[in-house]
Amino acid sequence: MRETLNKINEKKEIIVKREKNGKITEKNIRPSITNTSVNGGDNPYWEAILSLAPGSSCKPSEFASALCPTENFSGFSVCRVEYVN
């Protein structure tokens, strides 16, 4: 898990495809990934702080897709927490 996350953190660009209004577009989510870590000890999990800013947001599903592009999302649990400063 740490190797996968390290590879993501080293990239300058992470392009994901998404469908919006019936059109497929590509989006660079790398600037929207603020912080990442692997936590959990014997039961590890990825944790990420993702931007919610308009025009530079990253959905948890987009982050998971970048981490594991060949997986479907039935094997993932996503917990979304909003932090307000």
C-alpha positions as CSV (number, residue, x, y, z in Angstrom):
1,M,0.0,0.0,0.0
2,R,2.8,2.4,0.8
3,E,4.5,1.7,-2.5
4,T,1.3,2.5,-4.4
5,L,0.9,5.8,-2.5
6,N,4.5,6.7,-2.9
7,K,4.2,6.3,-6.7
8,I,1.1,8.6,-6.7
9,N,2.8,11.2,-4.5
10,E,5.8,11.3,-6.9
11,K,3.7,12.1,-10.0
12,K,3.3,15.6,-11.2
13,E,0.2,14.7,-13.1
14,I,-2.6,12.2,-12.4
15,I,-5.1,12.1,-15.3
16,V,-8.5,10.5,-14.7
17,K,-11.4,10.2,-17.0
18,R,-14.8,11.3,-15.9
19,E,-18.2,11.6,-17.5
20,K,-20.0,14.9,-17.1
21,N,-23.2,15.8,-19.0
22,G,-22.8,12.8,-21.3
23,K,-19.2,13.7,-22.3
24,I,-16.0,12.0,-21.3
25,T,-13.3,14.4,-20.2
26,E,-9.9,14.1,-18.7
27,K,-8.9,15.8,-15.5
28,N,-5.6,16.2,-13.7
29,I,-6.4,15.5,-10.0
30,R,-2.8,15.8,-8.7
31,P,-3.1,19.4,-7.6
32,S,-6.2,18.5,-5.7
33,I,-4.5,15.9,-3.6
34,T,-3.3,17.8,-0.5
35,N,-2.0,15.1,1.8
36,T,-1.9,11.3,1.8
37,S,-0.9,8.6,4.3
38,V,-1.3,4.9,5.0
39,N,-2.6,4.3,8.5
40,G,-4.2,1.4,10.5
41,G,-1.3,-0.9,11.6
42,D,-2.4,-4.5,11.0
43,N,-5.5,-3.3,9.1
44,P,-4.1,-0.7,6.8
45,Y,-6.0,1.9,4.9
46,W,-5.3,4.9,2.7
47,E,-6.1,8.4,4.0
48,A,-6.1,11.5,1.8
49,I,-7.0,15.1,2.1
50,L,-8.6,16.1,-1.2
51,S,-9.6,19.6,-2.4
52,L,-13.3,20.5,-2.6
53,A,-12.6,23.9,-4.2
54,P,-14.7,24.6,-7.3
55,G,-12.6,24.0,-10.4
56,S,-9.9,22.0,-8.6
57,S,-11.8,19.3,-6.7
58,C,-11.0,15.6,-6.4
59,K,-13.7,13.1,-5.6
60,P,-12.8,10.1,-3.4
61,S,-13.7,7.8,-6.3
62,E,-11.2,9.6,-8.6
63,F,-8.5,9.2,-6.0
64,A,-9.3,5.5,-5.6
65,S,-9.3,5.1,-9.4
66,A,-5.8,6.6,-9.6
67,L,-4.5,4.3,-6.8
68,C,-6.0,1.1,-8.3
69,P,-6.9,1.7,-12.0
70,T,-7.7,-1.9,-12.7
71,E,-10.1,-2.4,-9.7
72,N,-13.8,-1.9,-9.6
73,F,-15.1,0.0,-6.6
74,S,-17.1,-2.8,-5.0
75,G,-14.0,-3.6,-2.9
76,F,-13.6,-0.1,-1.5
77,S,-15.2,1.7,1.5
78,V,-15.0,5.5,1.3
79,C,-15.5,7.7,4.3
80,R,-15.8,11.4,3.4
81,V,-15.1,13.9,6.2
82,E,-15.3,17.6,5.6
83,Y,-12.8,19.8,7.5
84,V,-13.7,23.5,7.8
85,N,-11.0,26.0,8.8
